[in-house]
Amino acid sequence: MPTVTVQPEGVVVELRAGETVLEGLYRAGYAYRTGCRRGGCGICKADLVVGDVEYHKAVADTVLPAAERGSGTCLTCRAVPAGDVCITLRNDRLRALHPLLAFRPSSTPVGGTGPDLAGQTGTHLAGGTGSEN
């Protein structure tokens, strides 16, 4: 399964097949500034640092023009990673939506460039079985 890394926090979350960046981070207990969650407003734009994403649902050119796509901007509510990706959020940081889920480190720590929300470096979250919902 692909992973999404959010910098500078260094948080790594394993995504399920076909899951968007936003869905995976939310399921893992994280939140950040979003709007419509349907690709119509652009509030959830993030900078794609590494990797590629696909859009399985339509995204309006007025929300994400070709020039922005080409420069590495993605809509996290619609972006489905084609493999492992790394993003940086715009004007926001990850927040613990469900602290008990968000701070559940696995046995495979991942080095990050800064502390995550628990004050530890590189928290790695497994995709889970769905029992955490």
URFEN-V619134 format. One record per residue. PHI is phi in degrees with one decimal (999 if undefined). Layout:
phi=PHI
phi=PHI
//
This chain:
phi=999
phi=-72.1
phi=-119.5
phi=-120.7
phi=-108.0
phi=-110.2
phi=-103.8
phi=-90.1
phi=-64.0
phi=79.0
phi=-76.4
phi=-121.5
phi=-126.5
phi=-82.8
phi=-96.9
phi=-84.9
phi=-57.7
phi=77.3
phi=-83.3
phi=-77.5
phi=-57.4
phi=-60.3
phi=-60.0
phi=-65.5
phi=-66.1
phi=-64.0
phi=-61.6
phi=-81.6
phi=102.0
phi=-116.1
phi=-140.1
phi=-159.2
phi=-63.6
phi=-135.6
phi=-123.9
phi=-73.8
phi=64.7
phi=-129.1
phi=82.0
phi=-104.1
phi=-117.6
phi=84.2
phi=-65.3
phi=-88.0
phi=-57.9
phi=-138.7
phi=-94.5
phi=-83.0
phi=-86.9
phi=-140.7
phi=97.9
phi=-128.8
phi=-124.8
phi=-121.3
phi=-118.6
phi=-81.2
phi=-121.7
phi=-61.1
phi=-127.9
phi=-67.5
phi=-62.7
phi=-72.5
phi=-90.1
phi=-134.4
phi=-62.8
phi=-55.2
phi=-63.1
phi=-69.1
phi=-57.8
phi=-65.2
phi=-91.3
phi=99.6
phi=-83.6
phi=-133.5
phi=-96.3
phi=-65.7
phi=-75.3
phi=-119.3
phi=-75.4
phi=-109.5
phi=-60.0
phi=-83.6
phi=-175.7
phi=-66.1
phi=-132.2
phi=-130.5
phi=-128.8
phi=-123.3
phi=-78.0
phi=-98.9
phi=54.3
phi=-162.6
phi=-130.9
phi=-63.8
phi=-123.4
phi=-77.6
phi=-81.2
phi=-126.6
phi=-52.3
phi=-67.9
phi=-81.7
phi=-67.3
phi=-109.3
phi=-106.1
phi=-67.6
phi=-91.0
phi=-83.1
phi=-117.1
phi=-67.4
phi=-120.1
phi=-66.6
phi=-124.4
phi=-88.8
phi=-159.6
phi=-72.1
phi=-87.9
phi=-67.3
phi=-91.0
phi=83.5
phi=-106.8
phi=-90.2
phi=67.8
phi=-72.4
phi=-111.6
phi=-114.8
phi=-77.0
phi=-65.2
phi=77.7
phi=-106.2
phi=98.4
phi=-75.0
phi=-79.7
phi=-85.6
//
